[in-house]
Protein backbone atom coordinates (compact mmCIF):
# COMPACT_ATOMS: atom_id res chain seq x y z
CA UNK A 1 0.00 0.00 0.00
CA UNK A 2 2.98 2.33 0.40
CA UNK A 3 3.64 2.39 -3.33
CA UNK A 4 0.16 3.67 -4.30
CA UNK A 5 1.07 7.42 -4.27
CA UNK A 6 4.13 6.73 -6.45
CA UNK A 7 1.89 4.98 -8.99
CA UNK A 8 -0.43 8.01 -9.00
CA UNK A 9 2.37 10.50 -9.67
CA UNK A 10 4.06 8.35 -12.34
CA UNK A 11 2.01 9.24 -15.43
CA UNK A 12 1.93 12.96 -14.61
CA UNK A 13 5.67 13.03 -14.16
CA UNK A 14 6.34 11.15 -17.38
CA UNK A 15 3.96 13.48 -19.25
CA UNK A 16 5.89 16.46 -17.93
CA UNK A 17 9.19 14.91 -18.98
CA UNK A 18 7.87 14.13 -22.46
CA UNK A 19 6.58 17.70 -22.81
CA UNK A 20 9.92 19.06 -21.63
CA UNK A 21 11.82 16.83 -24.05
CA UNK A 22 9.61 17.90 -26.97
CA UNK A 23 9.97 21.57 -26.05
CA UNK A 24 13.75 21.33 -25.76
CA UNK A 25 13.95 19.41 -29.02
CA UNK A 26 11.87 22.04 -30.77
CA UNK A 27 14.03 24.84 -29.41
CA UNK A 28 17.16 23.00 -30.49
CA UNK A 29 15.77 22.48 -33.96
CA UNK A 30 14.76 26.14 -34.29
CA UNK A 31 18.14 27.38 -33.09
CA UNK A 32 19.88 25.01 -35.50
CA UNK A 33 17.81 26.28 -38.43
CA UNK A 34 18.45 29.88 -37.39
CA UNK A 35 22.20 29.26 -37.12
CA UNK A 36 22.23 27.60 -40.54
CA UNK A 37 20.29 30.51 -42.04
CA UNK A 38 22.71 33.05 -40.54
CA UNK A 39 25.72 31.06 -41.75
CA UNK A 40 24.30 30.86 -45.27
CA UNK A 41 23.51 34.59 -45.30
CA UNK A 42 27.02 35.57 -44.19
CA UNK A 43 29.03 33.42 -46.59
CA UNK A 44 28.84 34.47 -50.22
CA UNK A 45 27.49 31.68 -52.35
CA UNK A 46 29.64 30.62 -55.33
CA UNK A 47 26.48 30.14 -57.39
CA UNK A 48 25.38 33.69 -56.63
CA UNK A 49 28.84 35.05 -57.47
CA UNK A 50 28.93 33.28 -60.84
CA UNK A 51 25.39 34.44 -61.62
CA UNK A 52 26.41 38.04 -60.90
CA UNK A 53 29.50 37.60 -63.09
CA UNK A 54 27.37 36.19 -65.91
CA UNK A 55 25.00 39.15 -65.70
CA UNK A 56 27.93 41.58 -65.73
CA UNK A 57 29.42 39.94 -68.81
CA UNK A 58 26.16 39.72 -70.73
CA UNK A 59 25.14 43.32 -70.00
CA UNK A 60 28.54 44.73 -71.03
PDB file with one MODEL, atoms N, CA, C and O in Angstrom:
MODEL        1
ATOM      1  N   UNK A   1       0.819  -1.204   0.000  1.00  0.00           N
ATOM      2  CA  UNK A   1       0.000   0.000   0.000  1.00  0.00           C
ATOM      3  C   UNK A   1       0.863   1.268   0.000  1.00  0.00           C
ATOM      4  O   UNK A   1       0.364   2.349  -0.315  1.00  0.00           O
ATOM      5  N   UNK A   2       2.117   1.152   0.340  1.00  0.00           N
ATOM      6  CA  UNK A   2       2.982   2.329   0.402  1.00  0.00           C
ATOM      7  C   UNK A   2       3.342   2.834  -0.992  1.00  0.00           C
ATOM      8  O   UNK A   2       3.708   3.997  -1.160  1.00  0.00           O
ATOM      9  N   UNK A   3       3.239   1.956  -1.992  1.00  0.00           N
ATOM     10  CA  UNK A   3       3.637   2.387  -3.332  1.00  0.00           C
ATOM     11  C   UNK A   3       2.485   2.975  -4.142  1.00  0.00           C
ATOM     12  O   UNK A   3       2.680   3.298  -5.313  1.00  0.00           O
ATOM     13  N   UNK A   4       1.304   3.124  -3.568  1.00  0.00           N
ATOM     14  CA  UNK A   4       0.160   3.666  -4.302  1.00  0.00           C
ATOM     15  C   UNK A   4       0.363   5.135  -4.708  1.00  0.00           C
ATOM     16  O   UNK A   4       0.057   5.474  -5.851  1.00  0.00           O
ATOM     17  N   UNK A   5       0.861   6.024  -3.835  1.00  0.00           N
ATOM     18  CA  UNK A   5       1.071   7.417  -4.275  1.00  0.00           C
ATOM     19  C   UNK A   5       2.090   7.515  -5.409  1.00  0.00           C
ATOM     20  O   UNK A   5       1.937   8.348  -6.303  1.00  0.00           O
ATOM     21  N   UNK A   6       3.124   6.679  -5.386  1.00  0.00           N
ATOM     22  CA  UNK A   6       4.125   6.725  -6.452  1.00  0.00           C
ATOM     23  C   UNK A   6       3.494   6.328  -7.784  1.00  0.00           C
ATOM     24  O   UNK A   6       3.848   6.880  -8.826  1.00  0.00           O
ATOM     25  N   UNK A   7       2.567   5.381  -7.758  1.00  0.00           N
ATOM     26  CA  UNK A   7       1.894   4.975  -8.989  1.00  0.00           C
ATOM     27  C   UNK A   7       0.993   6.099  -9.495  1.00  0.00           C
ATOM     28  O   UNK A   7       0.810   6.245 -10.704  1.00  0.00           O
ATOM     29  N   UNK A   8       0.429   6.895  -8.583  1.00  0.00           N
ATOM     30  CA  UNK A   8      -0.427   8.008  -8.998  1.00  0.00           C
ATOM     31  C   UNK A   8       0.382   9.126  -9.655  1.00  0.00           C
ATOM     32  O   UNK A   8      -0.079   9.746 -10.613  1.00  0.00           O
ATOM     33  N   UNK A   9       1.585   9.384  -9.142  1.00  0.00           N
ATOM     34  CA  UNK A   9       2.372  10.501  -9.672  1.00  0.00           C
ATOM     35  C   UNK A   9       3.185  10.089 -10.893  1.00  0.00           C
ATOM     36  O   UNK A   9       3.764  10.953 -11.550  1.00  0.00           O
ATOM     37  N   UNK A  10       3.248   8.820 -11.216  1.00  0.00           N
ATOM     38  CA  UNK A  10       4.061   8.349 -12.338  1.00  0.00           C
ATOM     39  C   UNK A  10       3.650   8.918 -13.684  1.00  0.00           C
ATOM     40  O   UNK A  10       4.481   9.524 -14.360  1.00  0.00           O
ATOM     41  N   UNK A  11       2.395   8.746 -14.103  1.00  0.00           N
ATOM     42  CA  UNK A  11       2.009   9.242 -15.429  1.00  0.00           C
ATOM     43  C   UNK A  11       2.144  10.753 -15.574  1.00  0.00           C
ATOM     44  O   UNK A  11       2.550  11.239 -16.630  1.00  0.00           O
ATOM     45  N   UNK A  12       1.807  11.504 -14.522  1.00  0.00           N
ATOM     46  CA  UNK A  12       1.930  12.956 -14.612  1.00  0.00           C
ATOM     47  C   UNK A  12       3.383  13.364 -14.776  1.00  0.00           C
ATOM     48  O   UNK A  12       3.698  14.276 -15.540  1.00  0.00           O
ATOM     49  N   UNK A  13       4.260  12.689 -14.060  1.00  0.00           N
ATOM     50  CA  UNK A  13       5.671  13.032 -14.157  1.00  0.00           C
ATOM     51  C   UNK A  13       6.208  12.670 -15.535  1.00  0.00           C
ATOM     52  O   UNK A  13       6.968  13.445 -16.116  1.00  0.00           O
ATOM     53  N   UNK A  14       5.836  11.523 -16.067  1.00  0.00           N
ATOM     54  CA  UNK A  14       6.337  11.147 -17.385  1.00  0.00           C
ATOM     55  C   UNK A  14       5.763  12.074 -18.456  1.00  0.00           C
ATOM     56  O   UNK A  14       6.449  12.380 -19.431  1.00  0.00           O
ATOM     57  N   UNK A  15       4.519  12.525 -18.294  1.00  0.00           N
ATOM     58  CA  UNK A  15       3.957  13.483 -19.249  1.00  0.00           C
ATOM     59  C   UNK A  15       4.741  14.786 -19.231  1.00  0.00           C
ATOM     60  O   UNK A  15       5.014  15.370 -20.279  1.00  0.00           O
ATOM     61  N   UNK A  16       5.099  15.235 -18.039  1.00  0.00           N
ATOM     62  CA  UNK A  16       5.890  16.462 -17.931  1.00  0.00           C
ATOM     63  C   UNK A  16       7.253  16.298 -18.575  1.00  0.00           C
ATOM     64  O   UNK A  16       7.742  17.212 -19.239  1.00  0.00           O
ATOM     65  N   UNK A  17       7.870  15.142 -18.386  1.00  0.00           N
ATOM     66  CA  UNK A  17       9.187  14.911 -18.982  1.00  0.00           C
ATOM     67  C   UNK A  17       9.092  14.835 -20.497  1.00  0.00           C
ATOM     68  O   UNK A  17       9.962  15.346 -21.201  1.00  0.00           O
ATOM     69  N   UNK A  18       8.045  14.204 -21.000  1.00  0.00           N
ATOM     70  CA  UNK A  18       7.867  14.133 -22.456  1.00  0.00           C
ATOM     71  C   UNK A  18       7.642  15.534 -23.022  1.00  0.00           C
ATOM     72  O   UNK A  18       8.212  15.888 -24.054  1.00  0.00           O
ATOM     73  N   UNK A  19       6.817  16.325 -22.352  1.00  0.00           N
ATOM     74  CA  UNK A  19       6.577  17.696 -22.809  1.00  0.00           C
ATOM     75  C   UNK A  19       7.864  18.503 -22.792  1.00  0.00           C
ATOM     76  O   UNK A  19       8.145  19.255 -23.725  1.00  0.00           O
ATOM     77  N   UNK A  20       8.648  18.347 -21.730  1.00  0.00           N
ATOM     78  CA  UNK A  20       9.918  19.062 -21.629  1.00  0.00           C
ATOM     79  C   UNK A  20      10.867  18.628 -22.739  1.00  0.00           C
ATOM     80  O   UNK A  20      11.534  19.464 -23.349  1.00  0.00           O
ATOM     81  N   UNK A  21      10.931  17.332 -23.001  1.00  0.00           N
ATOM     82  CA  UNK A  21      11.821  16.832 -24.050  1.00  0.00           C
ATOM     83  C   UNK A  21      11.397  17.358 -25.417  1.00  0.00           C
ATOM     84  O   UNK A  21      12.247  17.731 -26.225  1.00  0.00           O
ATOM     85  N   UNK A  22      10.095  17.391 -25.685  1.00  0.00           N
ATOM     86  CA  UNK A  22       9.612  17.899 -26.974  1.00  0.00           C
ATOM     87  C   UNK A  22       9.909  19.395 -27.095  1.00  0.00           C
ATOM     88  O   UNK A  22      10.317  19.867 -28.157  1.00  0.00           O
ATOM     89  N   UNK A  23       9.704  20.132 -26.010  1.00  0.00           N
ATOM     90  CA  UNK A  23       9.967  21.572 -26.050  1.00  0.00           C
ATOM     91  C   UNK A  23      11.451  21.846 -26.281  1.00  0.00           C
ATOM     92  O   UNK A  23      11.806  22.703 -27.091  1.00  0.00           O
ATOM     93  N   UNK A  24      12.314  21.125 -25.575  1.00  0.00           N
ATOM     94  CA  UNK A  24      13.754  21.329 -25.760  1.00  0.00           C
ATOM     95  C   UNK A  24      14.186  20.916 -27.158  1.00  0.00           C
ATOM     96  O   UNK A  24      15.026  21.576 -27.770  1.00  0.00           O
ATOM     97  N   UNK A  25      13.624  19.840 -27.663  1.00  0.00           N
ATOM     98  CA  UNK A  25      13.952  19.412 -29.024  1.00  0.00           C
ATOM     99  C   UNK A  25      13.516  20.443 -30.048  1.00  0.00           C
ATOM    100  O   UNK A  25      14.241  20.719 -31.004  1.00  0.00           O
ATOM    101  N   UNK A  26      12.343  21.010 -29.855  1.00  0.00           N
ATOM    102  CA  UNK A  26      11.870  22.042 -30.772  1.00  0.00           C
ATOM    103  C   UNK A  26      12.738  23.286 -30.728  1.00  0.00           C
ATOM    104  O   UNK A  26      13.037  23.879 -31.764  1.00  0.00           O
ATOM    105  N   UNK A  27      13.145  23.681 -29.522  1.00  0.00           N
ATOM    106  CA  UNK A  27      14.028  24.843 -29.407  1.00  0.00           C
ATOM    107  C   UNK A  27      15.373  24.570 -30.061  1.00  0.00           C
ATOM    108  O   UNK A  27      15.934  25.437 -30.732  1.00  0.00           O
ATOM    109  N   UNK A  28      15.886  23.361 -29.863  1.00  0.00           N
ATOM    110  CA  UNK A  28      17.162  23.002 -30.489  1.00  0.00           C
ATOM    111  C   UNK A  28      17.064  23.012 -31.999  1.00  0.00           C
ATOM    112  O   UNK A  28      17.974  23.474 -32.686  1.00  0.00           O
ATOM    113  N   UNK A  29      15.966  22.505 -32.509  1.00  0.00           N
ATOM    114  CA  UNK A  29      15.765  22.480 -33.964  1.00  0.00           C
ATOM    115  C   UNK A  29      15.662  23.905 -34.510  1.00  0.00           C
ATOM    116  O   UNK A  29      16.261  24.223 -35.538  1.00  0.00           O
ATOM    117  N   UNK A  30      14.905  24.759 -33.826  1.00  0.00           N
ATOM    118  CA  UNK A  30      14.758  26.138 -34.290  1.00  0.00           C
ATOM    119  C   UNK A  30      16.084  26.885 -34.243  1.00  0.00           C
ATOM    120  O   UNK A  30      16.405  27.637 -35.163  1.00  0.00           O
ATOM    121  N   UNK A  31      16.857  26.685 -33.178  1.00  0.00           N
ATOM    122  CA  UNK A  31      18.139  27.380 -33.094  1.00  0.00           C
ATOM    123  C   UNK A  31      19.107  26.858 -34.148  1.00  0.00           C
ATOM    124  O   UNK A  31      19.913  27.618 -34.684  1.00  0.00           O
ATOM    125  N   UNK A  32      19.030  25.561 -34.448  1.00  0.00           N
ATOM    126  CA  UNK A  32      19.876  25.010 -35.502  1.00  0.00           C
ATOM    127  C   UNK A  32      19.524  25.582 -36.861  1.00  0.00           C
ATOM    128  O   UNK A  32      20.414  25.912 -37.644  1.00  0.00           O
ATOM    129  N   UNK A  33      18.240  25.704 -37.150  1.00  0.00           N
ATOM    130  CA  UNK A  33      17.806  26.280 -38.429  1.00  0.00           C
ATOM    131  C   UNK A  33      18.213  27.748 -38.505  1.00  0.00           C
ATOM    132  O   UNK A  33      18.655  28.220 -39.552  1.00  0.00           O
ATOM    133  N   UNK A  34      18.062  28.467 -37.395  1.00  0.00           N
ATOM    134  CA  UNK A  34      18.448  29.880 -37.389  1.00  0.00           C
ATOM    135  C   UNK A  34      19.952  30.036 -37.598  1.00  0.00           C
ATOM    136  O   UNK A  34      20.386  30.918 -38.339  1.00  0.00           O
ATOM    137  N   UNK A  35      20.746  29.188 -36.952  1.00  0.00           N
ATOM    138  CA  UNK A  35      22.202  29.260 -37.119  1.00  0.00           C
ATOM    139  C   UNK A  35      22.597  28.936 -38.556  1.00  0.00           C
ATOM    140  O   UNK A  35      23.487  29.577 -39.116  1.00  0.00           O
ATOM    141  N   UNK A  36      21.947  27.954 -39.147  1.00  0.00           N
ATOM    142  CA  UNK A  36      22.232  27.596 -40.542  1.00  0.00           C
ATOM    143  C   UNK A  36      21.861  28.750 -41.472  1.00  0.00           C
ATOM    144  O   UNK A  36      22.599  29.057 -42.409  1.00  0.00           O
ATOM    145  N   UNK A  37      20.726  29.384 -41.216  1.00  0.00           N
ATOM    146  CA  UNK A  37      20.288  30.510 -42.039  1.00  0.00           C
ATOM    147  C   UNK A  37      21.284  31.665 -41.950  1.00  0.00           C
ATOM    148  O   UNK A  37      21.632  32.273 -42.962  1.00  0.00           O
ATOM    149  N   UNK A  38      21.744  31.964 -40.725  1.00  0.00           N
ATOM    150  CA  UNK A  38      22.707  33.053 -40.541  1.00  0.00           C
ATOM    151  C   UNK A  38      24.022  32.715 -41.231  1.00  0.00           C
ATOM    152  O   UNK A  38      24.634  33.578 -41.860  1.00  0.00           O
ATOM    153  N   UNK A  39      24.459  31.461 -41.117  1.00  0.00           N
ATOM    154  CA  UNK A  39      25.717  31.059 -41.755  1.00  0.00           C
ATOM    155  C   UNK A  39      25.608  31.159 -43.273  1.00  0.00           C
ATOM    156  O   UNK A  39      26.556  31.579 -43.936  1.00  0.00           O
ATOM    157  N   UNK A  40      24.465  30.778 -43.822  1.00  0.00           N
ATOM    158  CA  UNK A  40      24.297  30.863 -45.274  1.00  0.00           C
ATOM    159  C   UNK A  40      24.194  32.314 -45.739  1.00  0.00           C
ATOM    160  O   UNK A  40      24.630  32.641 -46.842  1.00  0.00           O
ATOM    161  N   UNK A  41      23.627  33.176 -44.916  1.00  0.00           N
ATOM    162  CA  UNK A  41      23.507  34.585 -45.301  1.00  0.00           C
ATOM    163  C   UNK A  41      24.866  35.276 -45.273  1.00  0.00           C
ATOM    164  O   UNK A  41      25.126  36.165 -46.084  1.00  0.00           O
ATOM    165  N   UNK A  42      25.743  34.871 -44.339  1.00  0.00           N
ATOM    166  CA  UNK A  42      27.019  35.568 -44.192  1.00  0.00           C
ATOM    167  C   UNK A  42      28.039  35.146 -45.236  1.00  0.00           C
ATOM    168  O   UNK A  42      28.831  35.972 -45.689  1.00  0.00           O
ATOM    169  N   UNK A  43      28.038  33.881 -45.627  1.00  0.00           N
ATOM    170  CA  UNK A  43      29.032  33.416 -46.590  1.00  0.00           C
ATOM    171  C   UNK A  43      28.510  33.650 -48.003  1.00  0.00           C
ATOM    172  O   UNK A  43      27.385  33.262 -48.315  1.00  0.00           O
ATOM    173  N   UNK A  44      29.297  34.267 -48.845  1.00  0.00           N
ATOM    174  CA  UNK A  44      28.842  34.472 -50.218  1.00  0.00           C
ATOM    175  C   UNK A  44      28.777  33.154 -50.969  1.00  0.00           C
ATOM    176  O   UNK A  44      29.717  32.360 -50.933  1.00  0.00           O
ATOM    177  N   UNK A  45      27.691  32.933 -51.633  1.00  0.00           N
ATOM    178  CA  UNK A  45      27.492  31.676 -52.348  1.00  0.00           C
ATOM    179  C   UNK A  45      28.234  31.708 -53.680  1.00  0.00           C
ATOM    180  O   UNK A  45      28.143  32.700 -54.404  1.00  0.00           O
ATOM    181  N   UNK A  46      28.966  30.649 -54.021  1.00  0.00           N
ATOM    182  CA  UNK A  46      29.641  30.617 -55.326  1.00  0.00           C
ATOM    183  C   UNK A  46      28.650  30.698 -56.486  1.00  0.00           C
ATOM    184  O   UNK A  46      28.949  31.306 -57.514  1.00  0.00           O
ATOM    185  N   UNK A  47      27.482  30.093 -56.329  1.00  0.00           N
ATOM    186  CA  UNK A  47      26.482  30.143 -57.392  1.00  0.00           C
ATOM    187  C   UNK A  47      25.999  31.574 -57.595  1.00  0.00           C
ATOM    188  O   UNK A  47      25.794  32.007 -58.729  1.00  0.00           O
ATOM    189  N   UNK A  48      25.816  32.305 -56.504  1.00  0.00           N
ATOM    190  CA  UNK A  48      25.379  33.693 -56.627  1.00  0.00           C
ATOM    191  C   UNK A  48      26.473  34.544 -57.263  1.00  0.00           C
ATOM    192  O   UNK A  48      26.179  35.430 -58.066  1.00  0.00           O
ATOM    193  N   UNK A  49      27.732  34.283 -56.911  1.00  0.00           N
ATOM    194  CA  UNK A  49      28.843  35.051 -57.467  1.00  0.00           C
ATOM    195  C   UNK A  49      28.954  34.811 -58.971  1.00  0.00           C
ATOM    196  O   UNK A  49      29.153  35.757 -59.734  1.00  0.00           O
ATOM    197  N   UNK A  50      28.827  33.564 -59.400  1.00  0.00           N
ATOM    198  CA  UNK A  50      28.926  33.284 -60.837  1.00  0.00           C
ATOM    199  C   UNK A  50      27.723  33.858 -61.575  1.00  0.00           C
ATOM    200  O   UNK A  50      27.864  34.308 -62.712  1.00  0.00           O
ATOM    201  N   UNK A  51      26.560  33.855 -60.966  1.00  0.00           N
ATOM    202  CA  UNK A  51      25.386  34.441 -61.617  1.00  0.00           C
ATOM    203  C   UNK A  51      25.582  35.944 -61.789  1.00  0.00           C
ATOM    204  O   UNK A  51      25.219  36.500 -62.825  1.00  0.00           O
ATOM    205  N   UNK A  52      26.151  36.601 -60.788  1.00  0.00           N
ATOM    206  CA  UNK A  52      26.413  38.036 -60.896  1.00  0.00           C
ATOM    207  C   UNK A  52      27.463  38.297 -61.970  1.00  0.00           C
ATOM    208  O   UNK A  52      27.354  39.267 -62.721  1.00  0.00           O
ATOM    209  N   UNK A  53      28.473  37.447 -62.050  1.00  0.00           N
ATOM    210  CA  UNK A  53      29.498  37.595 -63.088  1.00  0.00           C
ATOM    211  C   UNK A  53      28.885  37.419 -64.467  1.00  0.00           C
ATOM    212  O   UNK A  53      29.202  38.171 -65.390  1.00  0.00           O
ATOM    213  N   UNK A  54      28.011  36.432 -64.614  1.00  0.00           N
ATOM    214  CA  UNK A  54      27.372  36.195 -65.909  1.00  0.00           C
ATOM    215  C   UNK A  54      26.531  37.403 -66.332  1.00  0.00           C
ATOM    216  O   UNK A  54      26.539  37.798 -67.498  1.00  0.00           O
ATOM    217  N   UNK A  55      25.811  37.980 -65.377  1.00  0.00           N
ATOM    218  CA  UNK A  55      25.000  39.154 -65.701  1.00  0.00           C
ATOM    219  C   UNK A  55      25.892  40.326 -66.100  1.00  0.00           C
ATOM    220  O   UNK A  55      25.561  41.075 -67.019  1.00  0.00           O
ATOM    221  N   UNK A  56      27.016  40.484 -65.415  1.00  0.00           N
ATOM    222  CA  UNK A  56      27.926  41.582 -65.726  1.00  0.00           C
ATOM    223  C   UNK A  56      28.504  41.407 -67.128  1.00  0.00           C
ATOM    224  O   UNK A  56      28.656  42.382 -67.863  1.00  0.00           O
ATOM    225  N   UNK A  57      28.823  40.177 -67.496  1.00  0.00           N
ATOM    226  CA  UNK A  57      29.420  39.938 -68.811  1.00  0.00           C
ATOM    227  C   UNK A  57      28.388  40.078 -69.924  1.00  0.00           C
ATOM    228  O   UNK A  57      28.705  40.564 -71.009  1.00  0.00           O
ATOM    229  N   UNK A  58      27.162  39.656 -69.660  1.00  0.00           N
ATOM    230  CA  UNK A  58      26.156  39.719 -70.727  1.00  0.00           C
ATOM    231  C   UNK A  58      25.660  41.144 -70.923  1.00  0.00           C
ATOM    232  O   UNK A  58      25.291  41.515 -72.037  1.00  0.00           O
ATOM    233  N   UNK A  59      25.640  41.958 -69.859  1.00  0.00           N
ATOM    234  CA  UNK A  59      25.140  43.324 -70.003  1.00  0.00           C
ATOM    235  C   UNK A  59      26.196  44.235 -70.609  1.00  0.00           C
ATOM    236  O   UNK A  59      25.856  45.278 -71.166  1.00  0.00           O
ATOM    237  N   UNK A  60      27.462  43.867 -70.514  1.00  0.00           N
ATOM    238  CA  UNK A  60      28.537  44.729 -71.027  1.00  0.00           C
ATOM    239  C   UNK A  60      28.716  44.591 -72.534  1.00  0.00           C
ATOM    240  O   UNK A  60      29.579  45.249 -73.116  1.00  0.00           O
TER     241      UNK A  60
ENDMDL
END
